[in-house]
Amino acid sequence: MKQRIPRIVIAATQSGSGKTTIVTGLLAALKEKGLKVQSYKVGPDYIDPGYHEIASGRPGHNLDTWLVTEERLAEIFAKTADDADIAIIEGVMGLYDGGRNGISSTASVAKLLDAPVLLVINAKSMGESAAALALGFKQYDPTVNIAGVILNRLGSPTHCQMIEEALEKLDIPVYGAVSRNDKMNMPERHLGLVPVQENNSEAEVVAEIGRTVGSSVDIEAIIRLANEAPELEVPERYALPTERKVRIAVARDDAFTFYYPESIYQLEMAGAEIIPFSPLSDNALPEADGLILGGGFPEMFATRLYTNETMRDSISRAADSGMPIYAECGGFMYLMREMVDFDGNHFPMTDIVPGYVEMNKKLQTVGYVEATMEMDTVLGEKGTVLHGHEFHFSSECVPNNTDPKEYPRAFTFQRMRDIPPYMAGYAKGNILGSYLHLHFAGCPDAAKYFVEKCMAYRCKQEK
C-alpha cells in the first residue's frame, strides 16, 4: 500500500548543535500556521519527544532500527502520521552516528523513509568552514538526500552573510539562519533535558523558541520540501482487538516517565487494558492483573517514594501474591531494597529485589544491548533474545553476603562495542527487573507472553 506523507528530517553535524531546539521551534511555528504536525525522534531518547508534544500538541514517537525492525518502523511511522499535514523527524547525535555499522543512525532512517534532510550546523566560532562541513556531509553518502542547511547560533548578520555566500557557491540552499538566544536554552541535568513533566516553565520556553525559530527559518520552503517527498510503501495495519483480557497497571508520574507510546500500544494489541497510576501520589495499586514500572528519575523523588509507605506496601503485597511485575531501569531501582542518592542519603524502597542502587556522578552505561534470558521470566522462556538499550548513572549493588540463589540474574547482556558479556538484572518467579529498556513493538512476542502471564494470574486469583 502506498501512502503520501509530507516529511522532513532535521539532522545535525554532531550532538549539541541545537537540533532539538530547532525542531521544537519548527513544530510550534507549523502548529501556529494551523497545520497538524507529527513529530518523531530517531533513537531511544525518551525526553525530547516530550518537548515535541508541548510544541505540536501531539505525542512524539521514536524511530529506532535496533529496537524495532525496519518494517515495523515504517508501519509505526505511517500509522502515526496518517492524519498529519506534515511529519518532522528529529535526528540523533550527528547525521551518520548510531550503533555499530550505522544501526539506527539518522542517515539510515532518512533513507528508509525516503525523506529529505536539513542539516543543522552550529555556526558559533565558525565562518566559511561551515560550508566545507556541509559539503563533506553531503558527499560522504550521496544516497542521503541532504536538501539544505539551517544555520544555528549565528553571532551577527555579517556572520550569516559570510556563510550563506560560501554555501551559495556550493549550491547548498539555506533554509534558516537562527541567531544566538539564551532565552531558548532548555534546562538540563544528568540524563539530558529535564522532562517536561517536571519543567514548570516549558510552555513559556517553547513559545519563545517557536517565535524565534518561526521568524528565522523559511517555513513555506520547508513545507514545499516536505511535500516533495515521494509516496511511501507501507505495510498493512491491524486494528486493536475489542476484547481486553487483562488490566495492567503502568506507573506514570514525574518519577516514571520513560515509555514509548507504540510500546504501550503493543500491549494493548496483545489484549491489555492499560491502567495508569502514580507511585508518588496514589495510596495503593489500582485493581490490576499485572504491573509495569518504567524508567524515569526516581532518584529525584526518592523522599516522596520512600514516604508513600502505603504504595510501597501495596506493591510488595502484589509481588507476594504472584502478580507479574516487569521493571525497567528507574522502575528496577524502585523494586530494590534501598536507593542511595547523589548525596549519599539512603532511602528504603519496596524491598522486592534484595539489592540496592547507588547514584554516581558519572554516567555508568549507555548504548544498545542484546539481552539473552538466563531463565524463564514473565517476558519469555530461557534463551529468548531481546534488543534494548541502557542509559543510567546508578549502579546495581548486591550485598557481599547474598546467596546467588537469592539474587538470580535475569540476563546476559552483550553490548555492541568490544565489551565482554556480563550478567545483569534480577528474575525470580513473577518478578523481572533490570536496566534494560525495551520497545514492545520490536518484541511483540514478549508483550504477548507478559499478557498471558497476567491472564494466568487473573484466573488463579478468581478461583
C-alpha positions as CSV (number, residue, x, y, z in Angstrom):
1,M,0.0,0.0,0.0
2,K,1.3,3.4,-0.9
3,Q,0.8,6.5,1.3
4,R,1.6,10.1,0.8
5,I,3.2,11.6,3.9
6,P,4.9,15.1,3.6
7,R,8.0,14.6,5.7
8,I,11.4,16.0,6.5
9,V,14.4,15.1,8.7
10,I,16.2,17.7,10.8
11,A,19.7,16.3,11.4
12,A,22.9,17.8,12.7
13,T,26.7,17.5,12.3
14,Q,27.0,16.4,16.0
15,S,25.3,16.4,19.4
16,G,24.9,19.8,20.9
17,S,24.2,21.6,17.6
18,G,20.8,22.7,18.8
19,K,18.6,20.4,16.6
20,T,16.1,19.7,19.5
21,T,15.6,23.5,19.9
22,I,15.2,23.9,16.1
23,V,12.7,21.1,15.8
24,T,10.7,22.3,18.8
25,G,10.5,25.7,17.3
26,L,9.6,24.4,13.9
27,L,6.8,22.3,15.3
28,A,5.4,25.3,17.3
29,A,5.6,27.5,14.2
30,L,3.9,24.9,12.0
31,K,1.2,24.4,14.5
32,E,0.7,28.2,14.7
33,K,0.1,28.1,11.0
34,G,-2.8,25.8,11.6
35,L,-1.1,22.6,10.4
36,K,-1.4,19.2,12.0
37,V,2.2,18.3,12.6
38,Q,3.5,14.9,13.8
39,S,7.0,14.7,15.4
40,Y,9.5,11.8,15.7
41,K,12.8,11.3,17.3
42,V,15.5,9.0,15.9
43,G,17.0,6.7,18.5
44,P,15.8,5.6,22.0
45,D,15.5,9.1,23.6
46,Y,12.5,9.4,25.9
47,I,12.8,13.1,26.8
48,D,13.0,15.1,23.6
49,P,9.5,13.8,22.4
50,G,8.0,15.4,25.5
51,Y,9.1,18.8,24.3
52,H,7.9,17.9,20.8
53,E,4.4,17.2,22.3
54,I,4.3,20.6,24.0
55,A,5.1,22.3,20.7
56,S,2.9,20.3,18.4
57,G,0.1,19.2,20.7
58,R,0.6,15.6,19.6
59,P,2.6,12.8,21.3
60,G,6.0,12.3,19.7
61,H,7.2,8.9,18.6
62,N,10.6,7.2,18.4
63,L,12.1,5.6,15.3
64,D,14.9,3.1,16.1
65,T,16.1,0.3,13.9
66,W,17.8,-1.6,16.7
67,L,14.7,-1.6,19.0
68,V,12.2,-2.4,16.2
69,T,12.5,-4.0,12.7
70,E,12.7,-1.7,9.7
71,E,9.3,-3.0,8.5
72,R,7.7,-2.2,11.9
73,L,9.4,1.2,12.0
74,A,7.8,2.1,8.6
75,E,4.4,0.8,9.9
76,I,4.7,2.9,13.1
77,F,5.6,6.0,11.1
78,A,2.8,5.6,8.6
79,K,0.2,4.8,11.2
80,T,1.0,7.7,13.5
81,A,1.4,10.3,10.6
82,D,-1.7,9.2,8.8
83,D,-3.8,12.2,9.7
84,A,-1.0,14.8,9.9
85,D,-0.3,17.5,7.3
86,I,3.5,17.2,7.8
87,A,5.9,14.9,9.7
88,I,9.1,16.3,11.3
89,I,11.8,13.8,12.2
90,E,14.5,14.9,14.6
91,G,17.8,13.1,14.2
92,V,20.1,11.7,16.9
93,M,23.7,12.9,17.5
94,G,25.4,13.6,14.1
95,L,23.7,12.5,10.9
96,Y,25.8,9.4,10.4
97,D,26.2,8.5,14.1
98,G,24.4,5.5,15.6
99,G,25.2,2.0,16.8
100,R,27.9,-0.2,15.1
101,N,27.7,-0.2,11.3
102,G,25.3,2.7,11.4
103,I,22.5,0.9,13.2
104,S,19.7,3.4,13.8
105,S,21.6,6.4,12.6
106,T,19.7,9.4,11.3
107,A,21.0,8.7,7.8
108,S,19.7,5.1,7.9
109,V,16.3,6.2,9.0
110,A,16.2,9.1,6.4
111,K,17.0,6.6,3.6
112,L,14.5,4.0,5.0
113,L,11.7,6.7,4.9
114,D,13.0,8.3,1.7
115,A,12.9,11.7,3.4
116,P,14.8,14.9,2.6
117,V,17.3,16.1,5.2
118,L,18.0,19.6,6.5
119,L,21.4,19.7,8.3
120,V,21.6,21.9,11.4
121,I,25.1,23.5,11.7
122,N,26.2,25.1,14.9
123,A,28.0,28.1,13.3
124,K,29.3,29.5,16.6
125,S,33.1,30.3,16.2
126,M,32.9,29.3,12.5
127,G,32.9,31.1,9.2
128,E,33.2,29.6,5.7
129,S,34.3,26.4,7.3
130,A,30.5,25.8,7.8
131,A,30.2,25.5,4.1
132,A,33.1,23.0,3.9
133,L,31.4,21.0,6.7
134,A,28.1,20.9,4.8
135,L,29.8,19.8,1.6
136,G,31.6,17.0,3.4
137,F,28.3,15.7,4.9
138,K,26.6,15.9,1.5
139,Q,29.4,14.0,-0.3
140,Y,30.0,11.4,2.4
141,D,26.9,9.4,1.4
142,P,25.3,10.7,-1.8
143,T,22.3,8.4,-1.3
144,V,21.3,10.6,1.7
145,N,19.2,13.4,0.3
146,I,20.7,16.4,2.1
147,A,18.5,19.2,0.7
148,G,20.0,22.1,2.5
149,V,21.1,23.5,5.9
150,I,19.8,25.5,8.9
151,L,22.5,27.7,10.4
152,N,22.3,28.0,14.2
153,R,23.8,30.2,16.9
154,L,24.9,32.9,14.5
155,G,26.6,36.0,16.0
156,S,25.6,38.7,13.6
157,P,24.1,39.5,10.2
158,T,27.7,39.7,8.8
159,H,28.4,36.3,10.2
160,C,25.4,34.9,8.5
161,Q,26.1,36.6,5.2
162,M,29.7,35.2,5.1
163,I,28.4,31.6,5.5
164,E,25.5,32.0,3.1
165,E,27.8,33.3,0.3
166,A,30.1,30.3,0.8
167,L,27.2,27.9,0.7
168,E,25.7,29.6,-2.4
169,K,29.0,28.8,-4.3
170,L,28.4,25.1,-3.5
171,D,24.7,25.2,-4.5
172,I,23.6,24.2,-1.0
173,P,20.4,26.1,0.0
174,V,20.0,27.8,3.4
175,Y,16.5,27.1,4.9
176,G,17.1,29.1,8.1
177,A,19.5,31.3,10.0
178,V,19.0,31.4,13.8
179,S,20.9,33.8,16.0
180,R,22.2,33.0,19.5
181,N,19.4,33.5,22.1
182,D,19.9,32.4,25.7
183,K,16.1,32.6,26.2
184,M,15.8,29.4,24.1
185,N,18.0,27.3,26.4
186,M,16.3,24.3,27.9
187,P,17.1,23.1,31.4
188,E,19.4,20.0,31.7
189,R,20.6,17.5,34.2
190,H,22.4,14.2,34.4
191,L,20.4,12.3,31.7
192,G,20.0,15.3,29.4
193,L,17.0,17.7,29.3
194,V,14.7,17.9,32.3
195,P,11.5,16.0,31.3
196,V,8.5,18.3,30.5
197,Q,6.6,16.7,33.4
198,E,8.9,18.4,35.8
199,N,9.7,21.6,33.9
200,N,7.1,24.1,35.0
201,S,8.4,26.8,32.6
202,E,8.3,24.6,29.5
203,A,5.3,26.3,27.9
204,E,7.0,29.8,28.1
205,V,10.3,28.3,26.8
206,V,8.6,26.5,23.9
207,A,6.6,29.6,23.0
208,E,9.8,31.7,22.9
209,I,11.5,29.0,20.8
210,G,8.6,28.9,18.4
211,R,8.6,32.7,17.9
212,T,12.4,32.8,17.3
213,V,12.7,29.8,15.0
214,G,9.5,30.7,13.2
215,S,10.9,34.1,12.2
216,S,14.3,32.7,11.4
217,V,13.5,29.8,9.0
218,D,11.7,29.8,5.7
219,I,8.6,27.9,6.8
220,E,7.0,27.9,3.4
221,A,10.1,26.5,1.7
222,I,10.3,23.7,4.4
223,I,6.7,22.8,3.8
224,R,7.3,22.7,0.0
225,L,10.4,20.5,0.5
226,A,8.4,18.1,2.8
227,N,5.7,17.8,0.1
228,E,8.3,16.8,-2.4
229,A,9.0,13.5,-0.5
230,P,7.8,10.5,-2.6
231,E,5.0,8.2,-1.7
232,L,5.9,5.5,0.8
233,E,5.3,1.8,0.5
234,V,3.8,0.9,3.9
235,P,2.8,-2.4,5.4
236,E,-0.8,-3.5,6.2
237,R,-2.1,-2.2,9.6
238,Y,-4.0,-4.0,12.2
239,A,-6.8,-2.7,14.5
240,L,-6.8,-3.0,18.2
241,P,-8.7,-6.1,19.5
242,T,-12.1,-5.3,21.0
243,E,-11.6,-7.8,23.9
244,R,-9.5,-6.8,26.8
245,K,-8.1,-9.9,28.6
246,V,-6.3,-8.3,31.4
247,R,-5.7,-5.0,33.3
248,I,-2.1,-3.9,33.5
249,A,-1.1,-1.1,36.0
250,V,1.6,1.2,34.5
251,A,3.4,3.7,36.7
252,R,3.1,7.2,35.2
253,D,4.0,10.3,37.1
254,D,7.0,12.7,37.5
255,A,9.3,9.8,38.7
256,F,8.3,7.3,36.0
257,T,8.0,8.9,32.5
258,F,10.0,6.7,30.1
259,Y,7.6,5.0,27.9
260,Y,7.3,4.7,24.1
261,P,3.6,5.2,23.1
262,E,3.8,2.4,20.5
263,S,5.3,0.1,23.1
264,I,2.3,0.5,25.3
265,Y,0.1,0.2,22.2
266,Q,1.7,-3.3,21.6
267,L,0.5,-4.4,25.0
268,E,-3.0,-3.2,24.0
269,M,-2.7,-5.2,20.8
270,A,-2.0,-8.2,22.9
271,G,-5.2,-7.7,24.8
272,A,-4.3,-5.5,27.7
273,E,-6.2,-2.6,29.2
274,I,-3.7,-0.1,30.5
275,I,-4.4,1.5,33.9
276,P,-2.0,4.4,34.7
277,F,-1.2,5.1,38.4
278,S,1.2,7.2,40.5
279,P,3.7,5.6,42.9
280,L,4.3,9.2,44.1
281,S,0.7,10.2,44.9
282,D,-1.6,7.2,44.9
283,N,-2.2,5.3,48.1
284,A,-2.2,1.8,46.5
285,L,-2.1,0.0,43.2
286,P,-5.3,0.1,41.1
287,E,-7.1,-3.2,40.6
288,A,-4.9,-5.0,38.0
289,D,-3.5,-8.3,36.9
290,G,0.0,-7.1,36.1
291,L,2.4,-4.3,36.9
292,I,4.9,-2.4,34.7
293,L,7.3,0.1,36.3
294,G,9.1,2.1,33.5
295,G,12.2,4.2,33.6
296,G,12.5,7.8,34.7
297,F,14.0,9.8,37.6
298,P,13.1,8.1,40.9
299,E,16.3,9.4,42.3
300,M,14.9,12.9,42.1
301,F,11.8,11.9,44.0
302,A,13.4,9.4,46.5
303,T,11.9,11.1,49.6
304,R,8.4,11.1,48.2
305,L,8.7,7.5,47.0
306,Y,10.0,6.5,50.5
307,T,7.4,8.3,52.5
308,N,4.5,6.8,50.4
309,E,4.6,3.7,52.5
310,T,1.1,2.5,51.6
311,M,2.0,2.4,47.9
312,R,5.3,0.5,48.7
313,D,3.4,-1.9,50.8
314,S,0.7,-2.4,48.1
315,I,3.3,-3.3,45.5
316,S,5.1,-5.6,47.9
317,R,1.8,-7.4,48.6
318,A,1.1,-7.7,44.8
319,A,4.5,-9.3,44.4
320,D,3.9,-11.7,47.2
321,S,0.6,-12.7,45.6
322,G,2.3,-13.7,42.4
323,M,1.3,-10.7,40.2
324,P,3.6,-10.5,37.2
325,I,5.9,-7.4,37.6
326,Y,8.2,-6.0,34.9
327,A,10.5,-3.1,35.8
328,E,12.9,-1.1,33.6
329,C,15.8,1.0,34.9
330,G,14.1,3.5,37.2
331,G,11.4,1.0,37.9
332,F,14.0,-1.6,38.7
333,M,15.6,0.9,41.2
334,Y,12.2,1.3,42.9
335,L,11.9,-2.5,43.3
336,M,15.2,-2.5,45.3
337,R,15.7,-2.8,49.0
338,E,17.3,0.7,49.1
339,M,18.3,3.6,47.0
340,V,21.3,5.8,47.7
341,D,21.1,9.3,46.1
342,F,23.8,11.6,44.8
343,D,24.4,13.0,48.3
344,G,24.8,9.6,49.9
345,N,21.3,9.6,51.6
346,H,19.7,6.2,52.0
347,F,16.0,5.6,51.1
348,P,14.2,2.3,51.6
349,M,12.3,1.3,48.5
350,T,9.8,-1.7,48.0
351,D,12.4,-4.4,49.1
352,I,11.2,-6.8,46.4
353,V,14.7,-7.2,44.9
354,P,17.3,-7.9,47.6
355,G,19.9,-5.4,46.5
356,Y,20.3,-1.7,46.4
357,V,21.2,1.0,43.9
358,E,23.7,3.9,44.3
359,M,23.8,7.1,42.2
360,N,27.1,8.1,40.7
361,K,28.4,11.4,39.5
362,K,29.5,9.9,36.2
363,L,27.5,8.1,33.6
364,Q,27.8,4.3,34.1
365,T,26.5,2.8,30.9
366,V,24.9,4.0,27.6
367,G,24.3,2.0,24.4
368,Y,22.4,-0.7,22.6
369,V,22.3,-4.1,24.2
370,E,21.4,-7.7,23.1
371,A,19.9,-9.4,26.2
372,T,19.6,-13.2,26.5
373,M,17.3,-14.5,29.2
374,E,19.1,-16.8,31.7
375,M,15.8,-18.4,32.8
376,D,12.1,-18.4,32.1
377,T,10.7,-15.0,33.0
378,V,7.5,-13.0,32.7
379,L,8.6,-11.9,29.2
380,G,9.6,-15.3,27.7
381,E,11.4,-18.5,28.1
382,K,15.1,-19.1,28.8
383,G,17.3,-18.3,25.8
384,T,14.9,-15.6,24.5
385,V,17.0,-12.8,22.9
386,L,15.7,-9.2,23.2
387,H,17.1,-5.9,21.7
388,G,17.2,-3.0,24.1
389,H,19.4,-0.2,25.4
390,E,20.9,1.0,28.7
391,F,21.4,4.6,30.0
392,H,22.0,5.1,33.7
393,F,24.1,6.9,36.3
394,S,23.2,4.4,39.1
395,S,24.9,1.2,39.9
396,E,23.2,-2.1,40.8
397,C,24.7,-3.4,44.0
398,V,24.3,-6.8,45.6
399,P,25.5,-7.2,49.2
400,N,28.6,-9.4,49.5
401,N,26.9,-12.0,51.7
402,T,24.0,-12.5,49.4
403,D,23.4,-16.1,48.3
404,P,23.5,-16.2,44.5
405,K,20.3,-18.3,44.7
406,E,18.6,-15.3,46.4
407,Y,19.7,-13.0,43.6
408,P,19.2,-14.9,40.3
409,R,20.4,-12.9,37.3
410,A,17.8,-12.3,34.6
411,F,20.0,-11.7,31.5
412,T,23.4,-11.9,29.9
413,F,23.9,-8.6,28.3
414,Q,26.1,-8.2,25.2
415,R,26.8,-4.6,24.1
416,M,27.6,-3.7,20.5
417,R,31.1,-2.4,21.3
418,D,34.0,-4.6,22.3
419,I,32.9,-5.3,25.8
420,P,32.7,-8.8,27.2
421,P,29.2,-10.2,28.0
422,Y,28.0,-9.6,31.6
423,M,25.2,-10.8,33.8
424,A,22.5,-8.3,34.6
425,G,19.2,-7.7,36.3
426,Y,17.1,-9.9,38.6
427,A,14.4,-12.5,37.8
428,K,12.6,-14.7,40.3
429,G,9.2,-16.2,39.9
430,N,6.8,-13.4,38.8
431,I,9.5,-10.6,39.1
432,L,11.7,-9.3,36.3
433,G,13.8,-6.1,36.6
434,S,16.9,-4.7,35.0
435,Y,18.4,-1.6,33.5
436,L,17.2,-2.8,30.0
437,H,14.8,-0.5,28.2
438,L,12.7,-2.4,25.6
439,H,10.3,-1.4,22.9
440,F,7.5,-3.9,22.8
441,A,6.8,-3.1,19.1
442,G,10.2,-4.7,18.5
443,C,9.5,-7.7,20.6
444,P,5.7,-8.4,20.3
445,D,6.1,-11.9,21.5
446,A,7.4,-10.6,24.8
447,A,4.4,-8.4,25.1
448,K,2.1,-11.3,24.3
449,Y,3.9,-13.5,26.8
450,F,3.5,-10.9,29.6
451,V,-0.2,-10.5,28.9
452,E,-0.6,-14.3,29.0
453,K,1.2,-14.4,32.4
454,C,-1.1,-11.7,33.6
455,M,-4.1,-13.7,32.4
456,A,-2.9,-16.8,34.2
457,Y,-2.5,-14.7,37.4
458,R,-6.0,-13.4,37.0
459,C,-7.5,-16.9,36.5
460,K,-5.7,-18.1,39.7
461,Q,-7.0,-15.1,41.7
462,E,-10.6,-15.8,40.6
463,K,-10.6,-19.4,41.8
